[in-house]
């Protein structure tokens, strides 16, 4: 029983970690808590649904024996499509809303604006796709039996592998590329980075692209393990913030570790408390983190 809860916690923590990476970067570089970030997970999941519907209608013979995208080129193509589409949506929001407010408004105005954008995005999904739960596929999957009697779905194993690849790729991007190094400079001191020749506006766009891409992948993965619904991202808003705050704003590996801690704590908590109280666990984590270590595990005290 314990091993099964740990396995489930790691798998759900991987999804939370992917979504928390972009939120953590937004808090550090964009310098405001973006509550609309969770809705990008929802849109990523529904963009994948559009891709699945398109390939099913115009790609006869492609097949999906164990799931909508599992273990093949269709899954990888869906990842690329959802990342590009969600990044485009994030850049539109940046240009139309957040960039204009950033020039004239204060921090709290940006936060309240993100609430409004979140409501708009959620109800737009409801308008376009309806409120009924949707599944990517009705294909039956058989659980894989691991040592210790742990059972996981094939898609969940692939999910963990994709998470590792994404995190390693982001690490190489942030440490080896010129853009990644510039992002780290902007996160530390935007004014000093600007006078040093860094194009801060371009770096801000990259933050939106990276955050939206991670959210898109997380939304697709979450949609593969559960059902799609307009409240998909809203149900993850507290775990995302808990992971980002626990790891420390702007820390890649902090967001990953924070996501795993949140996922494990949620799934292990059901052993001692009723399942209905499970959503309260991330909220309690946020309170504990802010009280004992506000800068997070890997953040720096300001």
Secondary structure, 3 states (H helix, E strand, C coil): CHHHHHHHHHHHHHHHHHHHHHHHHHHHHHCCCCCCHHHHHHHHHHHHHHHHHHHHHHCCCCCCCCCCCCCCHHHHHHHHHHHHHHHHHHHHHHHHHHHHHHHHCCHHHHHHHHHHHHHHHHHHHHHHHCCCCECCCCCCCCCEEECCCEEECHHHHHHHHHHHHHHHHHHHHHHHCHHHHHHHHHHHCHHHHHHCCCCHHHHHHHHHHHHHHHHHHHHHHHHHHCCECCCCCHHHHHHHHHHHHHHCCCCHHHHHHHHHHHHHHHHHHCCCCCHHHCCHHHHHHHHHHHHHCCCCCCCCCC
